[in-house]
Amino acid sequence: MQAYRKREYEAALGHYTAAIKLDSSNIAARNNRAMAYLALNMYQEAAADTAAVLEADPTNVKALLRQAAAHEGMGDMQAAAADCKRVLELEPKNQDAQQRLARVQQQLGGSEQQQQQQPEFPPPPPEPQQV
């Protein structure tokens, strides 16, 4: 954790990975490694670690929030929203989940509006002008 606090994320990754190698059931180390992966924008790796944590402890709020961040980083806004909603079921006043959910829903709403504005089929080409 000291390496992470010093923003030495790759060193922190090494420490957490070593701890996991010693005890593969160490969900705290796996959850912390997910946090380090997020700091390095390694979203798929973070999602894999949070999935392992949540398999062992489905109500782990930190893992759910980190999974939401990973999903958001990968562009999967619907999954990120679902993660946030799960956190809010467990902790209705969780401000991190509320803020992330609002941001993700705004992005989802923007993409829905863009889809509605775009015609389903491209418009026909313009008629040739007669000379």
Beta strands, then each sheet from edge to edge (+ up, - down):
end
